Amino acid sequence: MIMRLCYEGLTGKVVTPCSQEYEEARQEWNWAIQKFPIVIVYCYTIEDVSNAVCWARCHGIGIRIRSGGHHYEGYSTGDNILVIDVSQMKLIRLNEADNTLMVQSGVTNEQLYNYVGSRGYPFPGGTCPTVGVAGYVLGGGWGYSSRYMGLGCDNLLELEMVNDQGNVLKVNEKCNPNLFWACKGAGGGNFGIVTSMTFQLPPKTDQVTLIGLQYVNTSLSTRMQFLDIWQNWLVNLDDRITINASIYNSPDRGIGIFGKGLFYGSSVEAAQILQPFEQIQGATINVQEMTFLEAVHKIQEVYPDSEKFQSTGRFVDRQYNMEEIKNIVELIDQRAEGSVFATVSVSALGGKIRAVNKMDTAYYYRDAAYIISIQSVWEDNQYAFLNRNWLYQKFEYLKGITNGSYINFPYSYLIDYETNYYGENTCRLQQINKHYDPMDVFHFPQSIR
């Protein structure tokens, strides 16, 4: 089948299974995902994207859309499909007259931070350096500035999209307003291929405070105390602080806790806000003032070039009793066979996230207090099934005590995935999808039906 395909009509850089660079080109950031697309097109222009859509329709071949290649479940690739890769579309344009920023969809967190940070601006972006900004924002976009500046999608003013016919759409509050609403939280790939986004930049910031938390070789009671303090600490938390913390189990580091965060204020203020965590025996808390760019560089330097993992996240909208807290922290007491790292992580919500009505964007779970995630990482392929099965069993408990899943931390085993991702916004999203993609050109696993 591959040899009989005619690639005439495709523009940009076309990579096929016969190409020398195919093995590298097909690889996602999560090396546990191994898929074999029939062709990969690296697009440099909007015309390249449009031509790829038209070619796929003409040949009856499915489409996947890829920028950073960080989709947890690998939905930015697939077997026997066309991958439209926009990672080479990297133009960034700043208008300092009105503090707006146009970003093409191949730009990563790291590239965007370097651009705006070197000019004195912060940005409500993500944590991992190589994640594509477009995919991050389309799923809502949680990061270390979210409680202070809102989600990534809350700062979106306009986007440009290639639709199912290969035509270019302008999408904002006045042009295609329903589609604009949907693109603020429904996840990437459902309605078309985003080629650029325009954001409202926050004011320039001289200094932020980088926060670090650490507890090593922790007891069960320490971990329970941490999670109990965490859930109470969030209730009246200063909007200027956003933090993520992980309870981890590692063969070489034991069971401990580490956390990172940003505070848009002084280190003295940050230390006062973090005082409840000093009650826990063995606490190491670091607060350091630096530029925004220096802070995100320190956050990003811990991320590996790739991993093999299974991970997912759920929304927490209530306080847990001590029995539930014990059950949560014990989820990772025993790692799966072959696991080199297992975590239960919590990511603070509230603040400016909650200030937006949950029906005003496709991102529905705005009233949640935090996201709770579970992950297992392995290195040897022979342990992939055991690790995935381990996570499935642990996830079943988390699902029972949470309400909804974060689309940017997707999970392929969700049966009623639309309601889990979109809550009461599901019906409206289905109607919008039917209007903008009536032939289901952009279908993928867990796409909006």
Phi, psi and omega in degrees: 000316182299316185291337182272350180290140173256124184266010178298134183108337176278137176235173189089202177264119184257122180243125180242170177302344177272351183282147180298326185268009185301314184301317178290320185292328184279349189281132173272168177296323175275104184289354173287344177268116179234099181237160186229085179294156182280334176198145176238129179244117173274114185267138178249340182224167175297325179297322177300319180295312181299317179296323180293319178298313181296321178297316181297318179295318181298324184262001179065037183249137180293157184242139165234150184244130184225138173237282178275342180073030185256012182298126185306322183258006176075026181285357174271009172213186180172173178274136173057039179230175174262124172265119173265106186259118183257016187294344180269359179267094195238019181292136173233132181225123181255132173249099184286346178295323179234014178054046174248153184225122175261130184230124173287161194282359175268357183286137178262168176307312184300315181295320180292316178299318179298321183290306184284323182295324178290346178253009174092005182261145163272178176203139180280064182263192183269189186260312183287131188298326188264004174292137177288134182299322183298310180297320178302312184289319182299332177272008183113294174096080174269138175203187186283004174245005193294320182291336182266323186245356186088173177291165176305318182291338180287345180256007181277130179257327186193154172216162177244136187219141171267124185269190185293343178265358184085009179270154182264127179250140168266130188230117176203195184292339181255325178257120182054054185298326178294321178293322177298315176304315183294326183285355178259066173129355183273358180092161182279152169093355186281323192244345184163192184247111179288130179251338174202158178224145175241130184241154166273118180281143172289167177299158177298148182228125181286314185220148167231170175248122175275131184250137174227132176239143177205138172222125183251151177047057187277151173274167176301317182296324177297315181294322177294318179299319180300310184293326178292315176299318180306308186292330177279326179298326183290339191302312181239037186289140174305130183297341186283353183246136173226135187215151173233140178223148182231131166269119189239157174228115184230140181298332181258343182247357181074206180252121183212191181223135170221153180211156177223154177189172177237142174233127180270072181182191185280161178293329178296314177297317180300317180299321178295318180295327184272002184307321180305328181284345176286344178293338185278129182300135177086013182290134168239113183239123180244132174229128185217128178279139179195177176289159177303316182296318177298320181296313182291330175297319179292324177294318187282340186291346181273350184279133178286168179290333178195166177210165165245116187206165167229132185206153175200165184219146181232160181265134179254124183235019178208168176276144178259145173279173187292331177293318178294319178299318177299316179298321181294309184291336179280352181302329184251012179300326177241114177285158172295154176301130180087353180288134177257354180191127176228141183219150159245120185242151177232134183235121188292134173246200183089200181060227182292339177297316183284342182291342178266135179296140185292347176263355184278344173221168178292338176288109195268322194273058184281341182273355181294151180277324180194167174261134174246129185236154174227141186213147168228138181240136178224167181243321183270128183302333184294344182260006184301311182297317181297321179290319179294321179292321176302314182293322179301316180294318179292322181298324181301323176292313181300321181300324182288342183243012180231178184219092177100152180245146179279123185299332178280351170241062191288164179217122188289344182271003175290123181282301178270065191291327183296313178295322179296322181276324193240354178054227183286355176274359186300311185298317179296320179296321178296321178294318179294320179296320179295327180285316187268342178220063187297334181265007177057042180297325185262035179291140172204168177305130180069021172287161179292132185266000000 
